C-alpha cells in the first residue's frame, strides 16, 4: 500500500512516469507542486467559488439534487412527490452513492468534503494536462489559475460551482483521462471515461467523442490494439448503461416536449436563442487562442490532436444545431450538445497558459504589461457578475447572489484565509519558476510571482464584496426561509403542499412533498412524459406562456389546484389576498391548511 501511494503522489505532481521498482524521493520541487495545488484549492473554494449548502431561492441545482440524495438516503421521504418519478430518469450513480453514505455521515459535511476533494483533483488534473501538453515550459501553474476564470462559452459556465455536483465530479475524472490520452496511456484513459459515464454520461460522451475524432483523423495511430478500448469503456460504464436502457419508454408528444424545452431550457439547448454576448465572448477567445500560437505550440503530434479534438466538438455543435432547430430529435436534445463548448475553452486555456508564461519570462517590458492586462481582462467577467448580477432566465425577477452564505457569515475568516493563500502562492510560484535554471531568477521569479498574486486577487476579491441583490429579494428570501423552517417543525411529514412556483428550495428545508416549482423543470429534459406533467402543473399554478410570467394566484384557481392534486397545505403570498384561516404568517407568506380555505 505504501508503494502504491508513493507512486500515486509522484505521478500526481506531474513529474513524469514512476515505476514501482524505482520509487524516487519526494523532492522539494514536487512538494512545492503539491503545496501549490493545495493553495489553489483554498483559493477556488474560499474565494473564487465559495461554499454553499442548502440555500433557498437562488435557482441553483442543489434545490433538486439534495432532495434526490435525501430520497435515496431515506426511501420514506417524498413518497407522493413527482420528483421521485423524475429521479429514475436522472441517470447517475453519483447521488445514489451519496445517499447511501448519508445514512452514515452528516450530509452537509459529506458534500463539503467531496466538494473540496473534487476541486483538488480537478486542479491537479489541470496542472498535469498543462505540463503534458507543454513539456518543460512550466505552464501547469498558469493553467491552474486560468481554470478559475469564468470563460465565455455558448453552453454556459457549468464547470464552476460552489458545491459538489455529479458534473463537476465527473469533469475532475475526465481531465485526468485527457492527461492519459495525451500521454498515450489509452487503456487507463478509457477506464476513467467509463467510470465517468456512471457519474455524468453527457460530459463523458463529449470527451470520448473528441478523442474518437482525434484518432479518426490521425491514421498514424490506427491499430488493432485500439479495438479493445470501446469494450473496456463500456464494461466500466455497464451499470449506468443498463440503468439507462432498462428505463421504460414514455409515450408523449414530441412536439409538446420540444416546445417545453424551448421555453424552459432555451439558454443551453437551442443555439439560435443563446445570448449573443456569449457567442461574441467565445469568438474573442478563439481569436486570442490563435494569437497565442506565436508564443509556441505543443509538440506537433499533440497540437494536431488538440485541433482534431476542437474540430470534433465543433462537429457536435453543428449536430446540435441541426437536430434541435431544424429536425428535432429527443435524444439529441437530451445530450445538450451545445454544452460541449466548454471543452474547446479548456483546450484553448492551455495555450493561454503557455502564452502567459512566455510573456512573463520575456525581457521586454511591454510583454510584461500585456500579461497583466490580459489577465485583468479575462477576470473582468467575474467582477461584472458580482457588481451587476443579471436576472436569471426565469418568468419572474430573480438575481443570484454569488456570495455564498458561508462566505458572508465568515467574512473575516475568509479574508484571513485568502490573504495567507495569496502570500503562499507568491512564495511557491517564485520557487516553481526559479526551478528552471535557464531563467533570470531574480527578475523572472519576482515577475511571475507578482502576476500570480494579481491574478489570484482579481479572482478572489469579489468573495468579500456584497453582490448587488435588491433589498426586496433579500427580504422575500428571508421570509421564505422562515416559512419553510416553520413547516419543517410543525407539519406532518406525509403532508402534501402547494407553494408559489417562483421560490425554490422547499424540499431541501422542509423534507416535505409538494407540487413543484419552476426550477424542477431543469430535469424535465431527461423525461419526456414528466416534463409535460411538470408543465401542466406550472400552468395550473398560473404560468402564462405568451407573456412568460406567473400570474398572481386567485382564490378559484387555488381551490381547483387543491382539489385536483389532493393538497393538504397551501403556502400563499400575502399579496394574493387568499381567503382562509392561516396557521402561520409573516410579512410575505401564509400557510393555510386546505380545509380552512374558502372554496365554493
VEXDREN-2710 file (C-alpha; in Angstrom, 1 decimal):
% VEXDREN-2710
k/r/px/py/pz
1/UNK/0.0/0.0/0.0
2/UNK/2.8/2.4/0.9
3/UNK/4.4/1.6/-2.5
4/UNK/1.2/2.4/-4.4
5/UNK/0.7/5.7/-2.5
6/UNK/4.2/6.8/-3.3
7/UNK/3.6/6.0/-7.0
8/UNK/0.3/8.0/-6.9
9/UNK/1.8/11.0/-5.2
10/UNK/4.8/11.2/-7.6
11/UNK/2.6/10.8/-10.6
12/UNK/0.1/13.3/-9.3
13/UNK/2.7/16.0/-9.1
14/UNK/3.4/15.9/-12.8
15/UNK/7.0/14.8/-12.6
16/UNK/6.9/12.1/-15.2
17/UNK/6.2/8.3/-15.0
18/UNK/7.4/6.5/-11.9
19/UNK/7.9/2.7/-11.8
20/UNK/7.3/0.6/-8.7
21/UNK/10.8/-0.8/-8.7
22/UNK/12.3/2.7/-8.7
23/UNK/10.4/4.9/-6.2
24/UNK/12.1/8.3/-6.1
25/UNK/12.2/10.7/-3.2
26/UNK/9.5/13.4/-3.0
27/UNK/11.9/16.3/-3.8
28/UNK/11.4/19.9/-2.6
29/UNK/10.1/20.8/-6.1
30/UNK/7.4/18.1/-6.1
31/UNK/6.5/19.2/-2.5
32/UNK/6.1/22.7/-3.9
33/UNK/3.8/21.4/-6.6
34/UNK/1.6/19.7/-4.1
35/UNK/1.6/22.8/-1.9
36/UNK/0.6/24.9/-5.0
37/UNK/-2.3/22.6/-5.7
38/UNK/-3.4/22.8/-2.1
39/UNK/-3.2/26.6/-2.0
40/UNK/-5.0/26.9/-5.3
41/UNK/-7.8/24.6/-3.9
42/UNK/-8.2/27.0/-1.0
43/UNK/-8.3/29.9/-3.4
44/UNK/-11.0/28.3/-5.5
45/UNK/-13.1/27.0/-2.6
46/UNK/-13.0/30.0/-0.3
47/UNK/-12.6/32.8/-2.9
48/UNK/-13.5/32.2/-6.5
49/UNK/-16.5/29.8/-6.0
50/UNK/-17.3/29.8/-2.3
51/UNK/-19.0/27.1/-0.2
52/UNK/-22.7/26.5/-0.3
53/UNK/-25.2/24.0/1.2
54/UNK/-29.0/24.1/1.0
55/UNK/-29.5/27.8/0.1
56/UNK/-33.1/28.5/-0.9
57/UNK/-34.4/30.9/-3.6
58/UNK/-31.2/31.1/-5.7
59/UNK/-32.0/28.9/-8.7
60/UNK/-29.0/26.6/-8.2
61/UNK/-29.2/22.9/-8.8
62/UNK/-29.0/22.0/-5.1
63/UNK/-32.7/22.6/-4.7
64/UNK/-33.2/19.4/-6.9
65/UNK/-30.1/17.4/-6.1
66/UNK/-30.2/17.5/-2.3
67/UNK/-33.8/16.2/-2.2
68/UNK/-32.8/13.4/-4.6
69/UNK/-29.9/12.5/-2.3
70/UNK/-32.3/12.5/0.7
71/UNK/-34.8/10.3/-1.2
72/UNK/-32.0/7.7/-1.6
73/UNK/-30.9/8.1/2.0
74/UNK/-34.4/7.7/3.3
75/UNK/-36.9/6.0/0.9
76/UNK/-39.8/7.1/3.1
77/UNK/-39.3/10.7/2.1
78/UNK/-41.1/12.4/-0.8
79/UNK/-43.3/9.3/-1.4
80/UNK/-46.0/11.2/-3.2
81/UNK/-43.7/13.8/-4.8
82/UNK/-43.3/13.6/-8.5
83/UNK/-39.6/14.3/-8.1
84/UNK/-39.1/10.6/-7.2
85/UNK/-40.6/9.6/-10.5
86/UNK/-38.3/12.0/-12.3
87/UNK/-35.3/10.8/-10.2
88/UNK/-35.4/7.4/-12.0
89/UNK/-34.6/9.2/-15.3
90/UNK/-31.8/11.2/-13.7
91/UNK/-29.3/8.5/-14.6
92/UNK/-26.2/8.8/-12.4
93/UNK/-24.8/6.7/-9.7
94/UNK/-23.3/9.7/-8.0
95/UNK/-26.4/10.7/-6.0
96/UNK/-27.5/7.2/-5.0
97/UNK/-23.9/6.6/-3.7
98/UNK/-24.0/9.8/-1.7
99/UNK/-27.5/8.9/-0.4
100/UNK/-26.1/5.6/0.9
101/UNK/-23.1/7.4/2.6
102/UNK/-25.6/10.0/4.0
103/UNK/-27.1/7.2/6.1
104/UNK/-23.8/7.1/8.0
105/UNK/-22.3/10.6/7.7
106/UNK/-24.0/14.0/8.0
107/UNK/-24.9/15.2/4.5
108/UNK/-23.7/18.7/4.8
109/UNK/-20.2/17.8/5.9
110/UNK/-20.1/14.9/3.4
111/UNK/-20.9/17.2/0.5
112/UNK/-18.5/19.9/1.5
113/UNK/-15.7/17.3/1.9
114/UNK/-16.4/15.9/-1.6
115/UNK/-16.5/19.4/-2.9
116/UNK/-13.0/20.3/-1.6
117/UNK/-11.7/16.9/-2.7
118/UNK/-13.1/17.2/-6.3
119/UNK/-11.7/20.7/-6.6
120/UNK/-8.2/19.4/-5.6
121/UNK/-8.5/16.5/-8.1
122/UNK/-9.6/18.9/-10.8
123/UNK/-6.8/21.4/-10.3
124/UNK/-4.3/18.5/-10.1
125/UNK/-5.6/17.3/-13.5
126/UNK/-5.4/20.8/-15.0
127/UNK/-1.8/21.1/-13.7
128/UNK/-0.8/17.7/-15.2
129/UNK/-2.5/18.4/-18.5
130/UNK/-0.7/21.7/-18.9
131/UNK/2.7/20.0/-18.1
132/UNK/1.9/17.2/-20.5
133/UNK/0.9/19.4/-23.5
134/UNK/3.8/21.9/-23.0
135/UNK/6.7/19.9/-21.6
136/UNK/9.5/21.8/-19.8
137/UNK/7.7/25.1/-20.0
138/UNK/6.1/25.1/-16.6
139/UNK/2.6/26.1/-17.8
140/UNK/0.9/24.0/-15.1
141/UNK/0.6/26.8/-12.5
142/UNK/-0.7/29.3/-15.1
143/UNK/-3.3/26.8/-16.3
144/UNK/-4.5/26.2/-12.7
145/UNK/-5.1/29.9/-12.3
146/UNK/-6.8/30.2/-15.7
147/UNK/-9.2/27.3/-14.8
148/UNK/-10.8/29.6/-12.2
149/UNK/-11.6/32.2/-14.8
150/UNK/-15.2/32.4/-16.0
151/UNK/-14.6/32.0/-19.7
152/UNK/-17.4/32.7/-22.0
153/UNK/-18.9/29.8/-24.0
154/UNK/-22.2/29.3/-25.7
155/UNK/-23.2/26.4/-23.5
156/UNK/-22.9/28.5/-20.3
157/UNK/-20.4/28.0/-17.5
158/UNK/-21.4/24.9/-15.6
159/UNK/-17.9/23.8/-14.6
160/UNK/-17.7/26.3/-11.7
161/UNK/-19.9/25.6/-8.8
162/UNK/-19.9/26.5/-5.0
163/UNK/-20.9/22.9/-4.2
164/UNK/-20.3/19.4/-5.4
165/UNK/-22.3/18.1/-8.4
166/UNK/-22.2/15.0/-10.5
167/UNK/-21.0/17.2/-13.4
168/UNK/-18.0/18.8/-11.5
169/UNK/-17.0/15.4/-10.1
170/UNK/-17.1/13.8/-13.5
171/UNK/-15.1/16.6/-15.0
172/UNK/-12.4/16.0/-12.4
173/UNK/-12.1/12.4/-13.6
174/UNK/-12.3/13.4/-17.3
175/UNK/-9.4/15.8/-17.0
176/UNK/-7.2/13.0/-15.8
177/UNK/-8.5/10.9/-18.7
178/UNK/-7.3/13.6/-21.1
179/UNK/-3.9/13.6/-19.3
180/UNK/-3.6/9.9/-20.1
181/UNK/-4.8/10.3/-23.6
182/UNK/-2.1/12.8/-24.4
183/UNK/0.5/10.5/-22.7
184/UNK/-0.6/7.6/-24.8
185/UNK/-1.9/5.5/-21.9
186/UNK/-5.2/4.7/-23.7
187/UNK/-6.4/1.8/-21.6
188/UNK/-6.2/3.9/-18.4
189/UNK/-8.0/6.8/-20.1
190/UNK/-10.8/4.5/-21.4
191/UNK/-11.2/3.1/-17.9
192/UNK/-11.5/6.6/-16.4
193/UNK/-14.0/7.6/-19.0
194/UNK/-16.1/4.5/-18.4
195/UNK/-16.2/5.4/-14.7
196/UNK/-17.1/9.0/-15.6
197/UNK/-20.1/7.7/-17.6
198/UNK/-21.5/6.4/-14.3
199/UNK/-21.3/9.8/-12.9
200/UNK/-22.2/12.1/-15.8
201/UNK/-22.8/10.4/-19.1
202/UNK/-23.2/13.6/-21.0
203/UNK/-19.8/15.1/-20.3
204/UNK/-18.1/11.7/-20.6
205/UNK/-19.6/11.4/-24.1
206/UNK/-18.2/14.8/-25.0
207/UNK/-14.7/13.8/-24.1
208/UNK/-15.0/10.3/-25.6
209/UNK/-16.3/11.8/-28.9
210/UNK/-13.5/14.3/-29.3
211/UNK/-10.9/11.6/-28.5
212/UNK/-12.6/9.4/-31.2
213/UNK/-12.3/12.2/-33.8
214/UNK/-8.6/12.8/-32.9
215/UNK/-7.9/9.1/-33.5
216/UNK/-10.1/9.0/-36.7
217/UNK/-8.2/12.0/-38.2
218/UNK/-4.7/10.5/-37.5
219/UNK/-4.1/7.3/-39.5
220/UNK/-0.7/7.0/-37.9
221/UNK/-2.2/5.8/-34.7
222/UNK/-4.7/3.3/-36.2
223/UNK/-4.1/-0.1/-34.8
224/UNK/-6.0/-3.2/-33.9
225/UNK/-4.7/-2.7/-30.4
226/UNK/-7.2/0.2/-30.0
227/UNK/-10.2/-2.0/-30.7
228/UNK/-10.4/-3.1/-27.1
229/UNK/-10.9/0.4/-25.8
230/UNK/-14.6/0.7/-26.6
231/UNK/-15.3/-2.6/-24.8
232/UNK/-13.1/-1.6/-21.8
233/UNK/-15.0/1.7/-21.5
234/UNK/-18.4/0.0/-22.0
235/UNK/-17.5/-2.6/-19.3
236/UNK/-16.7/0.2/-16.8
237/UNK/-19.9/2.1/-17.8
238/UNK/-22.1/-1.1/-17.7
239/UNK/-24.1/-0.1/-14.5
240/UNK/-25.3/3.2/-16.0
241/UNK/-25.8/1.8/-19.5
242/UNK/-28.0/-1.0/-18.1
243/UNK/-30.0/1.6/-16.0
244/UNK/-30.5/3.9/-19.0
245/UNK/-31.6/1.3/-21.5
246/UNK/-33.9/-0.5/-19.0
247/UNK/-36.0/2.6/-18.4
248/UNK/-39.5/2.2/-19.9
249/UNK/-40.2/4.2/-23.0
250/UNK/-42.6/7.1/-22.4
251/UNK/-45.2/7.8/-25.0
252/UNK/-45.7/11.5/-25.0
253/UNK/-46.0/14.3/-27.6
254/UNK/-42.5/15.1/-29.0
255/UNK/-43.8/18.4/-30.4
256/UNK/-45.0/19.4/-26.9
257/UNK/-41.8/18.3/-25.3
258/UNK/-39.8/20.4/-27.8
259/UNK/-41.9/23.5/-27.1
260/UNK/-41.5/23.0/-23.3
261/UNK/-37.7/22.7/-23.7
262/UNK/-37.6/25.7/-25.9
263/UNK/-39.5/27.6/-23.3
264/UNK/-37.7/26.2/-20.2
265/UNK/-34.1/25.5/-21.3
266/UNK/-33.6/27.7/-24.4
267/UNK/-30.4/29.1/-22.9
268/UNK/-28.5/25.7/-23.1
269/UNK/-30.2/23.6/-25.8
270/UNK/-31.1/25.8/-28.8
271/UNK/-28.1/27.7/-30.3
272/UNK/-30.4/30.3/-32.0
273/UNK/-31.7/31.5/-28.7
274/UNK/-28.4/31.6/-26.7
275/UNK/-27.5/35.1/-25.6
276/UNK/-25.4/36.8/-28.4
277/UNK/-22.9/38.1/-25.8
278/UNK/-21.8/34.5/-25.1
279/UNK/-21.1/34.0/-28.8
280/UNK/-19.2/37.2/-29.1
281/UNK/-17.1/36.4/-26.0
282/UNK/-16.4/32.9/-27.3
283/UNK/-15.4/34.4/-30.7
284/UNK/-13.0/36.7/-28.9
285/UNK/-11.5/33.7/-27.0
286/UNK/-10.9/31.9/-30.3
287/UNK/-9.1/35.0/-31.7
288/UNK/-6.9/35.1/-28.6
289/UNK/-6.2/31.4/-29.0
290/UNK/-4.9/32.0/-32.5
291/UNK/-2.8/34.9/-31.3
292/UNK/-1.3/32.7/-28.5
293/UNK/0.2/30.4/-31.1
294/UNK/3.0/32.8/-31.8
295/UNK/4.4/32.1/-28.3
296/UNK/4.9/28.4/-29.0
297/UNK/2.9/25.3/-29.6
298/UNK/2.8/21.8/-28.1
299/UNK/4.7/19.0/-29.9
300/UNK/3.3/18.7/-33.5
301/UNK/1.5/15.5/-32.8
302/UNK/-0.1/16.8/-29.6
303/UNK/-1.0/20.1/-31.4
304/UNK/-2.7/18.2/-34.2
305/UNK/-4.6/16.1/-31.7
306/UNK/-5.8/19.3/-30.0
307/UNK/-7.0/20.7/-33.3
308/UNK/-8.8/17.4/-34.1
309/UNK/-10.5/17.4/-30.7
310/UNK/-11.7/21.0/-31.2
311/UNK/-13.0/20.0/-34.7
312/UNK/-14.9/17.1/-33.0
313/UNK/-16.6/19.4/-30.6
314/UNK/-17.4/21.9/-33.4
315/UNK/-19.0/19.0/-35.2
316/UNK/-21.1/18.2/-32.2
317/UNK/-22.3/21.8/-32.2
318/UNK/-23.3/21.5/-35.8
319/UNK/-25.3/18.3/-35.0
320/UNK/-26.9/20.1/-32.0
321/UNK/-28.0/23.0/-34.2
322/UNK/-29.5/20.8/-36.9
323/UNK/-31.2/18.3/-34.7
324/UNK/-32.5/20.9/-32.2
325/UNK/-33.5/23.7/-34.6
326/UNK/-34.3/22.0/-37.9
327/UNK/-35.2/18.4/-37.4
328/UNK/-35.6/18.0/-33.6
329/UNK/-34.6/14.6/-32.1
330/UNK/-35.3/14.0/-28.5
331/UNK/-32.1/12.1/-27.6
332/UNK/-30.0/14.8/-29.2
333/UNK/-31.8/17.4/-27.1
334/UNK/-31.2/15.3/-24.0
335/UNK/-27.5/15.3/-24.7
336/UNK/-27.4/19.1/-24.7
337/UNK/-24.5/19.0/-27.2
338/UNK/-24.0/22.8/-27.3
339/UNK/-22.7/22.5/-23.7
340/UNK/-19.7/20.6/-25.1
341/UNK/-18.1/24.0/-26.0
342/UNK/-16.5/24.1/-22.5
343/UNK/-14.0/21.5/-23.8
344/UNK/-12.9/23.9/-26.6
345/UNK/-12.4/26.5/-23.9
346/UNK/-10.3/24.1/-21.8
347/UNK/-8.1/23.2/-24.8
348/UNK/-7.6/26.9/-25.6
349/UNK/-6.8/27.6/-21.9
350/UNK/-3.5/25.7/-22.0
351/UNK/-2.3/27.7/-25.0
352/UNK/-3.2/30.9/-23.0
353/UNK/-1.2/29.5/-20.1
354/UNK/1.8/29.0/-22.3
355/UNK/1.4/32.5/-23.7
356/UNK/1.3/34.0/-20.2
357/UNK/4.4/32.0/-19.2
358/UNK/6.3/33.3/-22.3
359/UNK/5.2/36.9/-21.7
360/UNK/6.3/36.8/-18.1
361/UNK/9.7/35.2/-19.0
362/UNK/10.3/37.8/-21.7
363/UNK/12.9/40.5/-21.3
364/UNK/10.6/43.0/-23.0
365/UNK/8.7/45.2/-20.5
366/UNK/5.7/45.7/-22.9
367/UNK/5.1/41.9/-22.8
368/UNK/5.0/42.0/-19.0
369/UNK/2.4/44.7/-19.2
370/UNK/0.5/42.7/-21.8
371/UNK/0.4/39.7/-19.5
372/UNK/-1.0/41.8/-16.6
373/UNK/-3.5/43.5/-18.9
374/UNK/-4.8/40.2/-20.4
375/UNK/-5.3/38.5/-17.0
376/UNK/-7.3/41.5/-15.8
377/UNK/-9.4/41.4/-18.9
378/UNK/-10.1/37.7/-18.5
379/UNK/-11.1/38.1/-14.9
380/UNK/-13.3/41.1/-15.6
381/UNK/-16.5/39.0/-16.3
382/UNK/-16.4/37.7/-12.7
383/UNK/-16.3/41.4/-11.4
384/UNK/-19.3/42.2/-13.6
385/UNK/-21.3/39.3/-12.3
386/UNK/-20.5/40.4/-8.8
387/UNK/-21.2/44.1/-9.1
388/UNK/-24.0/43.9/-11.6
389/UNK/-25.5/40.4/-11.4
390/UNK/-28.0/39.7/-14.2
391/UNK/-31.5/38.4/-13.9
392/UNK/-31.9/34.7/-14.3
393/UNK/-33.8/33.1/-17.2
394/UNK/-37.0/32.8/-15.2
395/UNK/-40.5/34.1/-15.7
396/UNK/-40.1/36.2/-12.5
397/UNK/-37.4/38.6/-11.3
398/UNK/-34.6/36.7/-9.7
399/UNK/-30.9/37.7/-9.2
400/UNK/-28.5/35.1/-8.0
401/UNK/-26.1/36.1/-5.2
402/UNK/-22.7/34.8/-6.0
403/UNK/-21.5/35.4/-2.4
404/UNK/-22.3/32.2/-0.7
405/UNK/-23.8/32.4/2.8
406/UNK/-20.7/30.7/4.4
407/UNK/-18.6/33.4/3.0
408/UNK/-21.0/36.1/4.2
409/UNK/-21.1/34.7/7.7
410/UNK/-17.3/34.3/8.0
411/UNK/-16.1/37.3/6.0
412/UNK/-13.2/38.0/8.4
413/UNK/-12.1/34.3/8.4
414/UNK/-12.3/34.2/4.6
415/UNK/-10.3/37.4/4.3
416/UNK/-7.6/35.9/6.5
417/UNK/-7.5/32.6/4.6
418/UNK/-7.3/34.4/1.2
419/UNK/-4.5/36.7/2.5
420/UNK/-2.5/33.7/3.6
421/UNK/-3.2/31.9/0.3
422/UNK/-2.0/34.9/-1.7
423/UNK/1.2/35.1/0.3
424/UNK/1.8/31.4/0.0
425/UNK/1.2/31.5/-3.8
426/UNK/3.7/34.3/-4.1
427/UNK/6.4/32.3/-2.4
428/UNK/5.6/28.9/-4.0
429/UNK/5.2/30.3/-7.6
430/UNK/8.5/32.1/-7.3
431/UNK/10.2/28.9/-6.3
432/UNK/8.5/26.9/-9.1
433/UNK/9.5/29.4/-11.8
434/UNK/13.1/29.7/-10.5
435/UNK/13.4/25.9/-10.7
436/UNK/14.1/26.5/-14.4
437/UNK/17.9/27.1/-14.4
438/UNK/17.9/28.9/-17.8
439/UNK/15.8/31.8/-16.4
440/UNK/16.9/35.0/-14.9
441/UNK/16.0/34.1/-11.3
442/UNK/15.9/37.5/-9.7
443/UNK/13.8/39.1/-12.4
444/UNK/11.5/36.3/-13.8
445/UNK/10.8/34.8/-10.4
446/UNK/9.5/38.0/-8.9
447/UNK/7.6/38.9/-12.1
448/UNK/5.8/35.6/-12.2
449/UNK/5.0/35.7/-8.5
450/UNK/3.6/39.2/-9.0
451/UNK/1.5/38.1/-11.9
452/UNK/0.1/35.2/-9.9
453/UNK/-0.7/37.4/-7.0
454/UNK/-2.6/39.9/-9.2
455/UNK/-4.5/37.1/-11.0
456/UNK/-5.4/35.4/-7.7
457/UNK/-6.5/38.7/-6.1
458/UNK/-8.6/39.6/-9.2
459/UNK/-10.4/36.3/-9.0
460/UNK/-10.9/36.2/-5.2
461/UNK/-11.7/39.8/-4.2
462/UNK/-15.4/39.5/-5.2
463/UNK/-15.8/37.0/-2.4
464/UNK/-15.6/39.7/0.2
465/UNK/-17.8/42.2/-1.7
466/UNK/-21.6/42.1/-1.4
467/UNK/-23.5/41.3/-4.6
468/UNK/-26.0/43.9/-5.6
469/UNK/-29.1/42.0/-4.7
470/UNK/-32.3/44.0/-4.4
471/UNK/-33.4/44.5/-0.8
472/UNK/-36.9/43.3/-1.7
473/UNK/-35.5/40.0/-2.9
474/UNK/-33.4/39.6/0.3
475/UNK/-36.4/40.2/2.5
476/UNK/-38.5/37.8/0.4
477/UNK/-35.8/35.1/0.7
478/UNK/-35.6/35.6/4.5
479/UNK/-39.3/35.3/4.9
480/UNK/-39.4/32.2/2.6
481/UNK/-36.7/30.6/4.7
482/UNK/-38.6/31.2/7.9
483/UNK/-41.8/29.8/6.4
484/UNK/-40.0/26.6/5.4
485/UNK/-38.5/26.2/8.9
486/UNK/-41.9/26.5/10.5
487/UNK/-43.3/23.9/8.0
488/UNK/-40.5/21.5/8.8
489/UNK/-41.1/21.8/12.6
490/UNK/-44.9/21.9/12.7
491/UNK/-46.5/19.8/9.9
492/UNK/-46.8/16.1/9.3
493/UNK/-44.0/14.5/7.3
494/UNK/-46.6/13.0/4.9
495/UNK/-48.3/16.2/4.1
496/UNK/-48.6/17.5/0.5
497/UNK/-48.1/21.2/-0.2
498/UNK/-48.7/23.7/-3.0
499/UNK/-46.4/26.7/-2.9
500/UNK/-45.7/29.8/-5.1
501/UNK/-43.7/28.3/-8.0
502/UNK/-41.3/31.2/-8.1
503/UNK/-39.4/30.1/-5.0
504/UNK/-37.2/27.0/-4.9
505/UNK/-35.6/25.0/-2.1
506/UNK/-38.9/23.8/-0.5
507/UNK/-37.9/20.2/-0.3
508/UNK/-34.4/20.9/1.0
509/UNK/-35.6/22.7/4.1
510/UNK/-38.9/21.1/4.9
511/UNK/-38.4/17.5/3.6
512/UNK/-42.0/17.5/2.5
513/UNK/-43.6/16.7/-0.8
514/UNK/-45.2/19.4/-3.0
515/UNK/-46.4/20.1/-6.5
516/UNK/-43.1/21.6/-7.7
517/UNK/-41.6/24.9/-8.8
518/UNK/-40.0/26.4/-11.9
519/UNK/-36.6/25.1/-11.0
520/UNK/-37.9/21.5/-11.2
521/UNK/-38.2/21.9/-14.9
522/UNK/-34.4/21.6/-15.3
523/UNK/-34.6/17.8/-15.0
524/UNK/-37.6/17.5/-17.4
525/UNK/-35.1/17.2/-20.3
526/UNK/-34.4/13.7/-19.1
527/UNK/-38.0/12.5/-19.1
528/UNK/-40.4/13.5/-21.8
529/UNK/-43.6/12.5/-20.0
530/UNK/-42.6/14.0/-16.7
531/UNK/-41.7/17.3/-18.4
532/UNK/-45.2/17.5/-19.9
533/UNK/-46.7/16.7/-16.5
534/UNK/-44.5/19.4/-14.8
535/UNK/-45.6/22.0/-17.4
536/UNK/-49.2/21.1/-16.8
537/UNK/-48.7/21.8/-13.1
538/UNK/-47.0/25.1/-13.8
539/UNK/-50.0/26.2/-16.0
540/UNK/-52.3/25.2/-13.2
541/UNK/-50.2/27.4/-10.9
542/UNK/-50.6/30.4/-13.2
543/UNK/-47.9/30.2/-15.8
544/UNK/-48.6/32.4/-18.8
545/UNK/-46.6/31.1/-21.8
546/UNK/-47.3/34.0/-24.1
547/UNK/-46.1/36.7/-21.6
548/UNK/-43.6/34.4/-19.9
549/UNK/-44.8/35.3/-16.4
550/UNK/-46.6/33.7/-13.5
551/UNK/-49.9/35.4/-12.9
552/UNK/-51.0/36.1/-9.3
553/UNK/-52.8/33.2/-7.8
554/UNK/-56.6/33.6/-7.5
555/UNK/-58.9/32.0/-5.0
556/UNK/-60.7/30.0/-7.6
557/UNK/-57.5/28.7/-9.2
558/UNK/-56.0/27.7/-5.8
559/UNK/-59.2/25.8/-4.9
560/UNK/-59.0/24.0/-8.2
561/UNK/-55.4/23.0/-7.7
562/UNK/-56.1/21.8/-4.1
563/UNK/-59.0/19.7/-5.3
564/UNK/-57.2/18.3/-8.4
565/UNK/-53.9/17.4/-6.7
566/UNK/-55.2/16.4/-3.2
567/UNK/-53.1/19.0/-1.3
568/UNK/-53.0/19.3/2.4
569/UNK/-51.5/22.8/2.9
570/UNK/-51.2/25.9/0.7
571/UNK/-48.3/28.3/1.1
572/UNK/-49.6/31.6/-0.4
573/UNK/-48.1/35.1/-0.8
574/UNK/-49.8/37.7/1.3
575/UNK/-50.3/40.0/-1.7
576/UNK/-52.6/37.4/-3.3
577/UNK/-55.3/38.1/-0.6
578/UNK/-56.3/34.5/-0.4
579/UNK/-59.3/33.9/2.0
580/UNK/-58.7/31.2/4.6
581/UNK/-57.5/30.7/8.2
582/UNK/-53.7/30.5/8.3
583/UNK/-51.7/28.6/10.9
584/UNK/-48.6/30.6/10.2
585/UNK/-47.9/34.1/8.7
586/UNK/-45.1/36.5/8.2
587/UNK/-44.7/39.7/6.2
588/UNK/-44.7/37.8/2.8
589/UNK/-46.2/34.4/3.2
590/UNK/-49.0/32.5/4.9
591/UNK/-49.5/28.7/5.5
592/UNK/-53.2/27.7/5.2
593/UNK/-54.5/24.1/5.8
594/UNK/-56.6/23.3/2.8
595/UNK/-59.7/22.5/4.8
596/UNK/-59.5/26.1/6.0
597/UNK/-59.5/27.6/2.5
598/UNK/-62.7/29.4/1.5
599/UNK/-63.8/27.4/-1.6
600/UNK/-67.2/27.1/-3.2
END
